[in-house]
Amino acid sequence: MKLDKSIRIFRDKDFVRMLVVTILIFAAMSILRPQLFLKSTNFTSMGYQIPELGFYSLAMMMVMITGGRDLSIVSIGNLSCIVAAYIMHAAVEKGVEGPAVWGYIIGGVIAALLVGIVCGLVNGIVVANFNVPAMLVTMATSSIFMGIGIILTEGKTVSKTPEEFTYFGNHALLGIPYMLWLLVIAIIVTAIILNRTKFGFEIRMVGSNAKASHYTGINVNKVLIKAYLYSGIMCALCGLEILARTDTAKSDYATTYTFQAILCAVLGATNPNGGFAKISCMVLALASLQFLSSGFNMLRLGGYFKEFTWGLLLIVVLSLEFFSQEFKRRRSLRQIAQHHEKAA
Amino acid sequence: MKKLLKTNEMLLFLLIVAIALVFGMINPQILTLANFYSLIRSSAIPAIFALSIMLVMCCGGFDMSFAMIGAFSSYVVMFYHTSNGQYETSIFAIFAEAIVIAVVLELFNWVLIDKLNLQPFITTLGTQSLLKGFLLAFISTQYIYTLPNQVAKLGTTYLHTATYEDGIDAQLHVVVIFVVVMYVIMHLILQHTNFGRQIYAVGGDVDAARRAGINVSRVRFLVFVIAGIICGIGGVMHDAVARCSLPLPSDLVGKELNSIAAVVLGMGSQKKARGSVLGTLLGVVLLQFITGNLIMLGIPSYFQQAVSGLLIFAGLIVQMTGSGRKLVRKERKTREA
């Protein structure tokens, strides 16, 4: 029975294709820079880098299943990061010590999550109740959230949070960084929500056909709001992760993640039109993007080259999807024609 | 007359006038001729790019790469000429080269969107990233401050000069003529030619357009070609007005939302919202007027991002839900009847 299940996952074409890509990238980087890439320090540093993109990709994926886009993920992440940084920085400034520090840390974490929830709700309510495309809504709210961050910080960087908090961003448990554990938990929770719960089923239905799901009695608006809410929480987690690792908060930190998150979600077999997503593929996509990124650094290819590759990769993946479907369509047409000939 | 008052363009115009009066009461400097000239100067380039994205949105497509394509084509041309010391190149040659590059890049988008039937938004986001990376990784990252002579001359040609109260000059830039000409031509194409009607038909319903005998692929091809021409002109104009050529001009790339918002503001809340040339122009002016005058109202500069975001957000909701609400009301009425 168990064997049967493990075989079934290899029958999944998307999964196998992504697995092959990941292995190819891994092999290429290992051959090109064997002394650097295969070192354990490289894997540890990759473990510290993955969570940021991971959280954002989860946030993007959840919204993309509904057929929308969330372009405000990075702004939400940075805003919650800034709010948490202010609260935790207060502890350092006042010289609080002992258990009281934990009060500030927990307060900061809760505040960050609240920011994520509120921002997600704003996105969700507007997208669900008003006749505006999700892409435009989140583009505008992204500008607002980033603007609030700029107003709070006056454009400066907020830094210095308690060491008790940054410890989690820079240390590992059982060889795996704390934040990677957090990401793993988030991925598992997302997988369970998507594949095992009523909400997961509803969200996929809404993504494939909102009108039909409305007629089957699904509350489409509620599902949409929940999806954006989930996305907001993921962004807040990402903001906390950034704060724990870098000990700084900035309103325009890493704005390119929006594009990378879309890329990662699309590589992870998420249908851009909504309805489908595979967590297993997304994890592989995350790993392969990280291999590429680290590998490029070792080959001394700069950030611009990476950006070029991301764009190329996205277009190639989307086009491949088209060509494989076209191929299938033509083959089935030919089969039908042959069938008719035989019958005649 | 009553019909004219009801149009979205009239509404936008009245909104601009009202806001201008309120702003003028707070700071009378805002309503001077000099400030009007600087408003024109700051909205000229966004207006050109908004025209290009409007056209693409009219035919039901989407383009996130238009600003990058403009910047790319202009920078490549400037870089080629200045690094070879050809400072005497004719301005027509520069425009022609930039337009050719921009058209080729837009046609790349066209192939992906029309031939391969990919999601416009995600695909053009990919094109944008691809071009950005290609430009910076393989061509050059240096800033060009000495432009070819004729471009530099275009950048300092003024039609008229006005002075603020405190003695600072503001000039009516010659670019405004180009903008007006482009808008008039585009208006004529969209409203008074068969091709223009076909664009709206494709944007309204692709299948219906196809059944009506419109060659959808050809319409989209021409739309992307025209969008490319506009982007190429806009890129060179931007460099001329800015008096330098940067690989990633921060006021273009990453600020696509401003142009898109202007188009959406100009669309109006008809049953099937569609782009309007005059509406787009008014949308650009409205956004530029408000964001550009925040400092003169005494609002700190770090409020700008949030305020402009809020404005766009409010505008989007008001414009687009108007149509939704009306539709719902109409449906309810027909059901009751």
Chai-1 contact restraints between the chains, C-beta under 6 A:
chainA,res_idxA,chainB,res_idxB,connection_type,confidence,min_distance_angstrom,max_distance_angstrom,comment,restraint_id
A,F130,B,I317,contact,1.0,0.0,6.0,A-B,restraint_1
A,F130,B,T321,contact,1.0,0.0,6.0,A-B,restraint_2
A,N131,B,M320,contact,1.0,0.0,6.0,A-B,restraint_3
A,N131,B,T321,contact,1.0,0.0,6.0,A-B,restraint_4
A,N131,B,G324,contact,1.0,0.0,6.0,A-B,restraint_5
A,V132,B,L316,contact,1.0,0.0,6.0,A-B,restraint_6
A,V132,B,M320,contact,1.0,0.0,6.0,A-B,restraint_7
A,L136,B,L316,contact,1.0,0.0,6.0,A-B,restraint_8
A,M139,B,L257,contact,1.0,0.0,6.0,A-B,restraint_9
A,A140,B,G309,contact,1.0,0.0,6.0,A-B,restraint_10
A,A140,B,I312,contact,1.0,0.0,6.0,A-B,restraint_11
A,A140,B,F313,contact,1.0,0.0,6.0,A-B,restraint_12
A,A140,B,L316,contact,1.0,0.0,6.0,A-B,restraint_13
A,S143,B,G309,contact,1.0,0.0,6.0,A-B,restraint_14
A,I144,B,A306,contact,1.0,0.0,6.0,A-B,restraint_15
A,I144,B,G309,contact,1.0,0.0,6.0,A-B,restraint_16
A,I144,B,L310,contact,1.0,0.0,6.0,A-B,restraint_17
A,M146,B,Q305,contact,1.0,0.0,6.0,A-B,restraint_18
A,G147,B,Q305,contact,1.0,0.0,6.0,A-B,restraint_19
A,G147,B,A306,contact,1.0,0.0,6.0,A-B,restraint_20
A,G147,B,G309,contact,1.0,0.0,6.0,A-B,restraint_21
A,I148,B,A306,contact,1.0,0.0,6.0,A-B,restraint_22
A,I150,B,Y302,contact,1.0,0.0,6.0,A-B,restraint_23
A,I150,B,Q305,contact,1.0,0.0,6.0,A-B,restraint_24
A,I151,B,Y302,contact,1.0,0.0,6.0,A-B,restraint_25
A,I151,B,F303,contact,1.0,0.0,6.0,A-B,restraint_26
A,I151,B,A306,contact,1.0,0.0,6.0,A-B,restraint_27
A,E154,B,Y302,contact,1.0,0.0,6.0,A-B,restraint_28
A,G155,B,Y302,contact,1.0,0.0,6.0,A-B,restraint_29
A,F259,B,S129,contact,1.0,0.0,6.0,A-B,restraint_30
A,P272,B,Q119,contact,1.0,0.0,6.0,A-B,restraint_31
A,P272,B,I122,contact,1.0,0.0,6.0,A-B,restraint_32
A,Y304,B,G133,contact,1.0,0.0,6.0,A-B,restraint_33
A,Y304,B,L136,contact,1.0,0.0,6.0,A-B,restraint_34
A,Y304,B,A137,contact,1.0,0.0,6.0,A-B,restraint_35
A,F305,B,A137,contact,1.0,0.0,6.0,A-B,restraint_36
A,E307,B,S129,contact,1.0,0.0,6.0,A-B,restraint_37
A,E307,B,K132,contact,1.0,0.0,6.0,A-B,restraint_38
A,E307,B,G133,contact,1.0,0.0,6.0,A-B,restraint_39
A,F308,B,L130,contact,1.0,0.0,6.0,A-B,restraint_40
A,F308,B,G133,contact,1.0,0.0,6.0,A-B,restraint_41
A,F308,B,F134,contact,1.0,0.0,6.0,A-B,restraint_42
A,F308,B,A137,contact,1.0,0.0,6.0,A-B,restraint_43
A,W310,B,S129,contact,1.0,0.0,6.0,A-B,restraint_44
A,G311,B,G126,contact,1.0,0.0,6.0,A-B,restraint_45
A,G311,B,S129,contact,1.0,0.0,6.0,A-B,restraint_46
A,G311,B,L130,contact,1.0,0.0,6.0,A-B,restraint_47
A,L312,B,L130,contact,1.0,0.0,6.0,A-B,restraint_48
A,L314,B,G126,contact,1.0,0.0,6.0,A-B,restraint_49
A,I315,B,G126,contact,1.0,0.0,6.0,A-B,restraint_50
A,L318,B,L118,contact,1.0,0.0,6.0,A-B,restraint_51
A,S319,B,L116,contact,1.0,0.0,6.0,A-B,restraint_52
A,F322,B,L116,contact,1.0,0.0,6.0,A-B,restraint_53
